[in-house]
Amino acid sequence: MLQSATPTRKPAARRRASRLLGLALVLLSLALALPAGASAFISTGGGGWVKQTSGTTAYLRGVSFTDATHGWAVGSGGAILATTGGGATWVAQTSGSSAPLDAVAFSDATHGWVVSSYGTILATTSGGATWSEQVAANTNGLSAVAFSDATHGWSVGSTILATTNGGATWSEQISGTTTWLNGVACSDATHAWAVGGWGAILATTDGGATWSAQRSGSSSEELVAVAFSDATHGWVVGDAGLILATTDGGATWSKQSSGSTAYLKAVSFTDATHGWAVGSAGAILVTSDGGVTWRAQASGTTAPLYGVAFSDATHGWAVGGGYPLAGVILATTTGGLPPAPSGPPKIVKLKPPSAKRGVTVTISGTSFGAAQGTSSVKFGSKGCTVYASWSDTQITCNVPAKAKYGTVKVTVTTTAGKSNGKSFKVKR
């Protein structure tokens, strides 16, 4: 499965440092507002993303999964974590390094690589049982790494490095730019893309023998991460909710409406339609139509998320951390969607039992579903348009503006069926 790389934040990039300082101050104020021993992690109330126990205090920057069970996460202080159970348990691996590890890529369950903003490259051929350092010259730091198979890969940062022998040797490739590169992705051994500051997008169709600039249309914006599902369909994310997309290998790029102002730090696509992007303040965005529409998903955390990986359209992980939170790993087995209702919904009580149009009504019962999704409430033949809250046992919504006066039946409809009708009087 193709993986997008998670970039580091180069300290020398002053405007990025300024944004991060602002974020740190926000998180600090949040921490000071919490009671002693409290966590800023907020329960999603049964949403599609759940917190996994990482067992580390490291800030996690990158994540890679080769299937629904085998995965790795990396972060500060040389931290490498691994799981063979989809994240049910995470085990620390010995990296042999104290450098901040910023990105990880595995081509299969045994072959993997990790890079650092300090220029470190680590590799394993044993799934992480042992890690060894690989040597690369002419680099002042690396942000991201991507491999198409066990031998062909690229790493970017202050330069572009490439290998055709699994990292036994790394060689510098001519990028044609002096811009720091934040992210890299490849669809096969010949097609690769790199993105960076000032809207830079570079591409190669010959394994990196030549790199050419592509027109992003965002010359003043920071491009942070890139993902390609095949040689033609790709996406780039960046500052202030920026998402760019291409369907022709980057010959043309167009902006997509993310509906978010989050600093997006990572992106992952499993095919040409299903994708996720993560970023600041726990932001998670999802699309099921190639980015024509993006929707926010509840992550349940305020921590910045730096990495995301999906092994298929339902199994995914996001990692991050920032003061006062650390070692954040979120997982989903539903593509980030709330679990489906356990059975047909049932209404037990309406409070109040009568009210005028526009008044808020609380509907209590069972099997409404953890989140609204495509579910709905009707007062007679008129559906609610204003919802204040939705949980498996309680819905709060307003009496529809055009609900029929007099006694009507209130019903809840979910993917599991339609509820019983509960009588409600719409007052004049």
C-alpha positions in Angstrom: 0.0 0.0 0.0 1.3 3.4 -1.0 2.2 5.6 2.0 2.6 9.3 2.1 5.5 10.7 4.1 5.2 12.9 7.1 7.3 16.0 7.0 9.4 17.7 9.7 9.2 21.4 10.5 12.6 22.9 9.7 13.6 25.4 12.5 15.1 27.8 10.0 11.7 28.4 8.3 10.8 31.5 10.3 7.2 31.8 9.3 6.5 28.2 10.2 8.3 28.6 13.5 6.1 31.6 14.2 3.0 29.6 13.5 4.2 26.7 15.7 5.0 29.2 18.6 1.4 30.5 18.4 0.1 26.9 18.5 2.3 26.1 21.4 0.9 29.1 23.3 -2.6 28.1 22.6 -1.9 24.5 23.9 -0.1 25.9 26.9 -3.1 28.0 27.9 -5.3 24.9 27.4 -3.0 22.9 29.7 -3.1 25.6 32.4 -6.9 25.6 32.3 -7.1 21.9 33.1 -7.4 20.5 36.6 -4.3 18.8 38.0 -3.9 15.4 36.4 -6.5 16.1 33.7 -6.0 15.3 30.1 -6.8 17.5 27.1 -7.9 14.4 25.2 -11.7 14.7 24.7 -13.8 11.6 24.3 -15.6 11.3 21.0 -18.5 9.6 22.6 -18.2 6.5 20.5 -17.0 8.1 17.3 -15.0 6.5 14.5 -11.6 7.3 15.9 -10.3 5.8 19.2 -7.2 6.5 21.2 -4.6 3.7 21.4 -2.1 3.3 24.2 1.3 4.2 22.8 3.3 3.8 26.0 5.6 6.7 25.1 6.0 10.3 26.0 7.5 11.1 22.6 5.9 13.5 20.2 5.1 11.2 17.3 5.8 12.6 13.8 5.3 9.7 11.3 3.4 6.5 10.8 3.4 3.7 8.3 1.3 0.5 7.9 1.7 -2.2 5.4 -1.6 -4.0 6.1 -4.3 -3.8 8.8 -2.0 -5.3 11.5 1.6 -4.3 10.9 2.6 -0.7 11.6 5.3 1.6 12.9 5.3 5.1 14.4 8.3 7.3 15.0 9.0 10.5 16.9 11.2 12.6 19.2 14.2 11.2 21.1 14.8 8.4 18.6 11.4 6.8 19.4 10.2 3.9 17.2 7.1 2.0 18.1 5.8 -1.1 16.4 2.6 -3.2 16.4 1.6 -6.5 14.9 -2.0 -6.3 16.1 -3.3 -3.2 14.4 -2.3 -1.1 17.4 -4.0 -3.1 20.1 -0.5 -3.1 21.6 2.5 -1.0 20.7 6.1 -2.0 21.6 9.2 0.2 21.6 12.0 -0.8 19.2 15.6 0.1 19.7 16.5 2.7 17.1 20.1 3.3 18.3 19.5 7.0 17.9 18.5 10.0 20.0 17.7 12.2 17.0 14.2 13.4 16.4 12.7 10.9 13.9 10.4 12.6 11.5 9.1 10.2 8.9 8.9 6.4 8.3 8.1 4.3 5.3 7.8 0.5 5.0 7.5 -1.2 1.6 6.4 -4.5 3.3 6.3 -6.1 6.7 10.1 -6.4 7.0 11.7 -3.6 5.0 11.5 -0.1 6.4 13.3 3.3 6.6 13.2 6.2 9.0 14.7 9.7 8.4 15.4 12.7 10.7 15.8 16.5 10.4 19.3 15.8 11.7 20.1 14.0 8.4 19.9 10.5 10.0 18.7 7.6 7.9 17.9 4.3 9.7 16.8 1.0 8.0 15.6 -2.4 8.9 15.2 -5.7 7.0 13.6 -7.5 10.0 10.5 -5.5 10.7 12.4 -3.4 13.2 13.9 -6.2 15.3 17.2 -4.4 14.4 17.8 -1.0 13.0 21.1 0.2 11.4 22.2 3.6 10.2 22.6 4.3 6.4 25.1 6.8 5.1 24.1 9.7 2.8 26.2 12.7 1.9 25.3 16.3 1.0 22.3 16.7 3.3 21.6 19.1 6.1 18.5 17.3 7.1 15.6 15.2 5.9 11.9 15.7 6.2 10.2 12.7 4.4 10.8 9.3 2.9 8.9 7.1 0.4 9.6 3.7 -1.1 7.8 2.0 -4.0 9.3 -1.4 -3.2 12.1 -2.9 -1.1 14.8 -1.3 -3.3 13.6 2.0 -4.9 13.1 5.0 -2.7 13.6 8.7 -2.1 14.1 11.0 0.8 13.8 14.8 0.7 14.7 17.8 2.9 17.6 20.1 2.1 18.1 18.0 -1.1 16.7 14.9 -2.9 18.3 11.6 -2.2 17.5 8.4 -4.0 18.4 4.7 -3.8 17.9 1.7 -6.0 19.3 -0.9 -3.6 17.3 -0.4 -0.5 19.5 2.3 0.9 22.9 0.5 0.7 23.9 3.6 -1.2 22.1 6.9 -1.4 22.9 9.4 -4.2 21.9 13.1 -4.5 19.6 14.0 -7.4 19.5 17.4 -9.0 16.2 19.1 -8.0 16.6 22.4 -9.6 15.4 24.2 -6.5 17.0 25.6 -3.3 13.6 25.4 -1.4 13.4 23.1 1.6 11.3 20.1 0.6 8.7 18.9 3.1 7.1 15.8 1.6 7.7 13.1 -1.0 5.5 10.4 -2.6 6.0 7.8 -5.3 3.6 5.6 -7.3 6.2 3.2 -8.6 10.0 3.0 -9.2 10.0 5.8 -11.8 7.2 8.2 -10.8 7.7 10.5 -7.8 6.8 13.9 -6.5 8.3 16.3 -3.9 6.7 19.4 -2.3 7.9 22.3 -0.3 7.9 26.0 0.5 6.6 28.7 -1.8 4.3 26.3 -3.6 7.1 24.1 -4.9 6.0 20.8 -6.6 8.7 18.8 -8.3 8.1 15.6 -10.4 10.1 12.8 -12.1 9.0 10.2 -14.5 12.4 8.5 -14.9 13.3 7.5 -11.4 14.8 10.9 -10.6 17.3 11.2 -13.4 15.5 14.4 -14.1 13.2 16.5 -11.9 10.9 19.2 -13.3 8.8 21.9 -11.6 5.1 21.7 -11.8 2.7 24.6 -11.5 0.9 24.5 -8.1 -0.8 27.8 -8.5 0.1 28.5 -4.8 3.5 30.3 -5.1 3.2 31.9 -1.6 1.9 28.9 0.3 3.7 26.2 2.3 3.1 22.7 0.8 3.7 20.2 3.5 2.8 16.7 2.4 1.9 14.8 -0.8 0.2 11.5 -1.6 -0.4 9.7 -4.9 -2.7 6.7 -5.3 -1.4 5.9 -8.8 0.7 7.6 -11.4 -2.1 10.2 -12.2 -4.1 10.9 -9.1 -2.4 12.9 -6.4 -3.1 15.4 -3.6 -1.0 18.0 -1.7 -1.9 19.6 1.6 -0.5 22.6 3.4 -1.1 25.7 5.4 -4.6 27.1 6.2 -6.5 24.1 5.0 -4.9 24.1 1.6 -5.6 21.0 -0.6 -4.5 20.7 -4.2 -5.3 17.8 -6.5 -4.4 16.4 -9.9 -5.8 13.7 -12.1 -3.0 13.9 -14.8 0.1 13.3 -12.8 0.6 16.9 -11.9 0.5 18.4 -15.4 -2.3 20.5 -13.8 -3.1 21.1 -10.2 -6.4 22.6 -8.8 -7.5 23.7 -5.4 -10.1 21.7 -3.5 -12.4 23.2 -0.8 -11.3 21.6 2.5 -13.8 23.6 4.6 -11.0 23.9 7.2 -8.3 26.5 8.2 -6.2 23.9 10.0 -2.5 23.6 9.2 -2.6 20.3 7.3 0.5 18.2 7.9 -0.1 14.8 6.3 -2.3 13.1 3.8 -3.1 9.4 2.8 -5.1 7.9 0.0 -5.9 4.3 -0.5 -7.3 4.7 -4.0 -8.4 7.5 -6.3 -11.5 8.3 -4.2 -10.8 7.6 -0.5 -8.5 9.9 1.4 -7.7 11.5 4.7 -5.8 14.6 5.8 -4.7 15.5 9.4 -3.3 18.6 11.0 -3.3 21.2 13.8 -5.6 21.0 16.8 -6.6 17.4 16.1 -8.0 18.1 12.6 -9.0 15.1 10.5 -10.6 15.6 7.1 -12.0 12.8 4.9 -13.2 12.4 1.3 -14.8 9.5 -0.5 -15.0 11.2 -3.9 -11.4 12.1 -4.6 -11.7 15.4 -2.9 -14.7 16.9 -4.6 -16.0 17.2 -1.1 -14.1 17.0 2.2 -15.7 16.5 5.6 -14.4 17.0 9.1 -14.2 13.9 11.4 -14.1 14.0 15.2 -10.7 13.0 16.4 -11.3 13.5 20.1 -8.0 15.3 20.6 -6.7 18.8 20.6 -3.2 17.6 19.9 -1.6 18.4 16.5 -1.6 15.4 14.3 1.6 15.0 12.1 1.1 11.6 10.4 -1.7 9.5 8.9 -1.6 6.1 7.3 -4.4 3.9 5.9 -3.9 0.3 4.8 -7.3 0.2 3.2 -10.5 2.2 3.1 -11.5 1.4 6.6 -8.3 0.7 8.7 -6.3 3.9 9.5 -4.0 5.5 12.1 -3.1 9.1 13.0 -0.2 10.1 15.2 0.9 13.3 16.9 1.5 15.2 20.1 2.2 18.6 21.4 2.5 20.1 24.9 0.8 19.0 27.2 0.0 15.9 25.2 2.4 13.3 23.9 2.5 9.8 22.3 -0.9 10.4 20.6 -2.1 7.5 18.4 -5.6 7.3 17.1 -7.1 4.4 15.1 -10.2 3.6 13.1 -11.6 0.4 11.7 -14.5 2.3 10.0 -12.7 4.8 7.8 -13.2 7.3 10.6 -17.0 7.0 10.5 -18.9 6.3 13.8 -19.9 2.7 14.3 -23.3 1.8 12.8 -26.3 1.5 15.1 -26.6 -1.9 16.8 -30.2 -2.2 15.7 -33.3 -0.2 14.7 -33.8 3.0 16.7 -36.4 3.3 19.4 -37.8 6.5 20.9 -38.7 6.3 24.6 -39.3 9.9 25.6 -39.7 13.4 24.2 -39.0 16.5 26.3 -41.0 18.6 26.2 -43.9 16.6 24.8 -45.3 19.7 23.1 -43.8 23.0 21.9 -43.9 25.7 19.2 -42.0 25.6 15.9 -38.3 26.3 16.4 -38.2 25.1 20.0 -35.5 22.6 21.0 -36.7 19.1 21.8 -34.7 16.3 23.4 -35.4 12.8 22.1 -34.3 10.0 24.4 -34.1 6.3 23.4 -31.8 3.7 22.1 -29.7 2.8 19.0 -29.7 6.2 17.4 -26.0 5.8 16.5 -22.9 7.5 17.9 -23.2 10.4 15.4 -25.8 11.6 13.0 -24.2 10.8 9.7 -27.0 10.3 7.3 -29.6 9.7 10.0 -32.5 12.1 10.5 -35.5 13.1 12.6 -39.0 13.9 11.4 -41.9 15.7 13.0 -44.7 14.2 10.9 -43.6 14.7 7.3 -41.1 17.5 8.0 -37.5 16.8 8.8 -35.4 18.6 11.4 -32.8 20.9 9.9 -31.2 22.2 13.2 -29.5 19.6 15.4 -27.7 20.6 18.6 -26.4 17.1 19.5 -26.6 13.5 18.6 -25.6 10.4 20.5 -26.7 6.7 20.6 -29.2 7.5 23.3 -30.2 11.1 22.9 -30.8 13.6 20.1 -31.4 17.3 20.5 -33.0 19.2 17.6 -35.5 22.0 16.9 -39.1 21.5 15.8 -39.1 22.1 12.1 -40.2 25.6 10.9 -43.0 24.1 8.7 -44.1 21.3 11.0 -47.9 20.7 10.9 -49.8 22.2 13.8 -51.4 19.7 16.1 -50.4 16.2 17.1 -47.7 14.6 14.9 -45.6 11.5 15.1 -41.8 12.0 15.8 -39.6 9.4 14.1 -35.9 8.7 13.9 -34.5 7.0 10.8 -30.9 5.5 10.7 -29.1 3.1 8.4 -30.6 0.3 10.6 -34.2 1.3 10.1 -37.0 3.5 11.2 -38.1 4.0 14.9 -41.5 3.8 16.4 -43.6 7.0 16.2 -43.9 9.1 19.4 -46.7 11.6 19.7 -45.8 15.3 19.9 -48.0 18.4 19.8 -46.9 21.3 17.7 -48.3 24.4 19.3 -49.3 27.6 17.5 
